[in-house]
Amino acid sequence: MSLSFIPLGVGDAFSALHYSSCLAVEAEGQVLLIDCPHPIRKMMREASESSGVHLDVERVSAVALTHLHADHASGLESLAYFSFFVLQRKMELLAHPSVTRRLWEGHLAAGMECLIEQHGAGPNDKHFEDYFTHTPLHLERAVKHGPFELECRFTYHHVPTTAFRIRAGGRCLGYSADTAFDEGLISWLSEADLVIHETNYGVHTPYEKLAALPEATRAKMRLIHYPDLFDGSGSVIEPLAQGRRYTV
């Protein structure tokens, strides 16, 4: 009944050392992906080898999407195609409507709207609903998916982005997603038993701001989305390790 997760990637959009930030969250045998960068199946295979936990598309019951930047959403096409062609099922997507509003026309349609399904035939028109089912997340209430309950809150970022609180097995995991430093968000996340918070340059959260938080807040916080030059050995907050299994 425990809630656990494996970081499939811990890096930022420019990392040459790590995959882009993504989590495989597990409870009661179901796997929920938090974001879906490319190459998602390779990420899962390598995490399977390092963690000893089998991960592949058939185990993914849904993707919870924080926002549409490519380092968080570029794997959705290949994941949906694998699910469509190989597993012959749709992939469930959990996201706030503000996040998904431009997902099809602004991100996926160019590569997925025409599909030749039989040799010698012409392409058929395809739509978002042919590949995905969408369960909208709400700011006012939790949404249940299998053993998971998800709550979301907007962050301060370039495009619509939501942080998550994910509950299962009597435990709660908080995930900041991409955000500038926001004391209100940290307070919202602090209800969780473990908080995963990003740190990076630009309109992101400076490490120094997180390091200055009270010790009790830092003790249940882990770092993700950090740049390649980040000195994890000197950090007062533990950075997540790619491919390692953690229990909340």
N, C-alpha and C positions, 0 to 999 in steps of 0.2 A: 504493500500500500504506500510505499515511499515515493517521494517526488525527487527525481534526479535529472541531471542534464549533462550534455557533452558539448563543449564549444567546438563546432566544426571549423570555425575561423575566429580569430581574435584581432585581426588587423584592420587598418583603415583603408580608404579607397586607393591609396598610393603605395600600399605595402609591397615590398619585394621579398619579404620574409615569411609572411603569413597569408592565409586565405582571409577574405573579407568576413566581417563579424556575422556569425550565425550560430544559433543554438538548436540542438536536438533535445527537447524536453520529454521525459518519459514518466508515465504513471500507469499502473495496471496494464502493462504491456503495450500501451499505445504511445506513439511518438508524434509530438507536435513540433513542427519546425518554426522557429522564430526567425523570420526573413529567409530569403532563398537566393543567395548569390550564385554565380557560375564559377566553377563547374561542380554543381551540387552533388552529383553521384560520386565523383572522384573524392570530394570532401567527405562524404559519408563512408566510402570504402576505407580511406586512410584512417578516419576516426574509429572505424570498426576494428582495424588492426591494432591501433594503439590502446584502445579501451577494453577490448574483448567483448564489446556489445555489438551484436549484428545490427547494422543500419543499412537500409536501402529503401527505395521508393515504396515498395509494397507495405512497409511498416509505417509509413507516414500517413496519418489519418487526416491531417490538415496542415496548412501553412498560416501562421499568424503574421501578417505583414505590417511593419511599422511605417514604411514610406516607400516612395518610388525611385529613389536614387539607385543607380545601377549596381553599386556595391552591396545593395540590400535586396534587389529585385531582379537582377539579370538572369538568374537561373530558373525563373518561372516558366519560360517557354520550353526549355528542355524537360523540366519536371512534368509539365502538363502533357507534352507530346509522349513521353515515356508512359505516363499513366493512360493516355488515350489509346496508343497503339499496342503496348505490351500488356498492360493490366486491364485494358478495356473498361476503364471507369473514369469518372471525373475526379478532379482534385478539389477538395474543399478549401476555400479561402476565407479566413477570418480577418476582417479589417473594418475600420470605421469607414463609412461611405465617403468621407472627404479624402481618404487615402485612395480608394479605388475609383474615384470619379473619372480620372483620366487614364486608368490602367490599360484599358483595351485600345482606345483610339490613340492615346499618346505614347503607348509603350509596346503592346503586343500585336496589334492588328497587322502591321506591315509584314510580319513573318508568319502569321497564323490565320489570316482571314481567307486565304485560298488554299484548298487542299485537294490533291488528286488521290482519290481513294481506291481506284481500280486502274490497272495498267491499260493504257490506250484511251482512257476517258478524259474528259476535260476536268478542270478544277471545280470544286463545289465551294460555295460561299459558306464560311464558318463564322461563328460569333462566340463571344465570351462564354455563353451558356453551353456551348458544345464541349468545352474543355473544363469548365469550373462550375462549382456551386459556390455561392457567396452567402456567408452568414455575417450580417452586419454587426459590428460591435457598437456599444452605446456608452456615452459618458455617464449616464445616470444609473445604470444597473449592470450587473454581471451577466455574461452570456455563457451558457454551458455548452461544452463540446466533449462528449465522452466523459472521462473522469475529471476533465479540466473545467475550471470556471475562470473566465477572463474578464478583467476590468481594464479600461483604457483611460488615458488622460493625454491631452495635447501637450507637446513640448515646444520649445522655441527653436525653430529650425527653418531652413530655406523653403521647404515645401511641407504640406500637411503631414505631420508625424505624430505618432502616439507612443507613449510609454505603456507598459503592461504591468498588471499584477495578476499572477497566474496561481490558482489554488488547486491543490489535489492532495489526497491522502493526509488531510489535516495540516498541510504545510503551505506556505506561500512564498513564491519567488517574484521579486521585483526586477523589472528591466527598464532602464532609463530610455533606451533607443538613443538616437542622435539628438543632442540638445545643448544649448548654452547652459551655464550654471544657473540653477533655479532652485532657490531654497524651498519654495512651495512644492515643487516636484519631489525634492528629497524628503520633505515631510510626508508627502503622499506615499512614497515608496517605503518609508520607514516602518509601515505596518507589516511589511514582509519579513519573513525569517532570514532571508538572504537577499541582498540587493546587488545587481550587476549594473555598474554605471560606466558609461563611456568617458574617455578623456582624450583630448586631442587639441590641435591648434585651430585658429580662426574662430568661427562661430560655433564653437564646441565648448566643452567644460575643461578649464585648465586644471592640471593635476594639483597645483598649489591650492586651489579653492577646496578641493576634496580633502587634501592633506590637513587643512586647517579645521575640518569638522570635528565635533566632539569625538573622543576615543570610542565611546559606545556605538556611535554611528559608523565610524570607520571599521570597527571590529566585524560587523556583519556585511561589509561591502567588498565587492571584488571588481576589478577593472577589466574593461574590454575596449576594442576600437582604438587601441593606443598606437602611436606612430612607431616606426622601426627604431628610432633613436631613443625611445623611452627606456630609462634605466630601471628595469623591474627589480633588480637586486637591492636598490636603495629606496624602494617605495615603502611607505608606511601602510599602504593598502595593497593587498595581494593581487597581482595581475593574474587573470585566468590563463591556463596553459591549453593550447590547442590540442584537441584529441584526448583529453583526460576526463574521466567521469567524476562528477561531483554529486553529492547527496545534500539536499536542502534540509 
